[in-house]
């Protein structure tokens, strides 16, 4: 990626990868999150940043920065989303924008929060790539909303996604198990049908956005599967039973079919990871 004016001046460059991650999560303006993610990722890839470390004075935020809108509601208080016509497509894209914004924060929080772990540089290379792609996904969806005379913030959104980050803030392996291997893997299950419905409605532009996200999500799940296995093997544990234990302890909700078994398998998440968990998740 080449530098651009939107990346900000050189003086805006973070002092370390952890410093950049903390600034991204703390930023309240989504456009600023995207700008900082691009800047931090580019500077890291240029080998111009140290890793850095958290301190008591400079810890990761307990909650990410957020704009004044959308109104955040508990999941059970969310109004029923329209599924028809232009309003339905706007509601779908708005929900997706909110998911992607949370994905930006959860990925960069992972990078900053667990920087003290004994990990190879390639771990951070991989997750910086994921964090940058999540920022680009939010941008793509936001741009498509604009083309439909809508914007992120026009509709309420639920405040449940960040709870997964809070519940796994104590453990890197739990964070990887729950976020990419449960939540993002679910995206692999539902995306093909959503893409098909948009195509059937004649909205090729929105379908194209979802296809980009779906393709990238496969890499994100693959990244999670790779590093979950790495951490499990380092602890001397078989990956699948450890995954079952961690998900049961840290994920509130069911693991439910139908599954996109082919896409999951291509990403390295074989059925032995998730099928034994069907209907045994903890319900909120």
C-alpha positions, 0 to 999 in steps of 0.5 A: 500500500502506498502512502496517501494524503488520507494517511495523515502526516508523518508526525501522526505515525504511532510510536509502536504497534501497540500504540497504534492499536490502542489509538484505533480502538479508542477513536470515536469516529469510524473514518478515523479508525479506518485512517489509523488502521491504514497508517498503522498497518502500512508503517508496521509492514514497512518495518518502521514500528516496534511492537511495544507493550501495554502499561498500566498508564496506557492500557487498551480501552475497556470499550471502543470509541463510538460515534454518537449514532447509531443508538446502541441497544441490547440485542433483545430490544432491537426492532425487527429488521425489514427484509423487503425492498430497498429498506431491507437492503439498507437494513442489511447493509447497516447491520453489516457495517456495524459488524465490520466496525466491531470487527475492526475494534476486536482485531486491533484489540487482540493485537494490542492486548496480547502483545506481551505474549511470546509470539513470532512476528508472523502472528502480528503480521497476520492479524495486522492484515486482518485488522486492515481488511476489516477497516476496508470492509467497513469502508466498502459497506459505508460507501454502498450505504451512501449510494443508497442515500443512507449512512451508518448511524441511521438505524439502531444497532445492538451492543452485543458484539463487544461483549465477546471481546470483554468475555475473552480479554483474559485469554488470547486462545479464548479470543481466537476461539470465540471471535474468528472461529465462532463469530466470523465462521458464522459469516461463512455460513450465512453469506452465500444466501445473502449474496444470492438474495441481493442478486435476485433483487437486482442489487449487484453492487451490494452483492459484490461488496458481500462477495469481497467480505466473504472471500476475506472472511475465509482468510480470517477464519484460516488465520484463526484456525492456524494460530489456535492450533499453534497455541494449543500445540504449545500448551501440549493440548489436542486442538479440538477438545481444547476448542470445545472446552474454551467455547463452552466456557467463554461463549454465550449462545448456541452453535447452530446449523446450517454450516457452510462445511466446505468453506469452513474446511477450506479455511482449516476449520474442520467439522470436528471443531464445531459439530460437537458443540451444536445445541450445547452452547450456553444461552444468555 
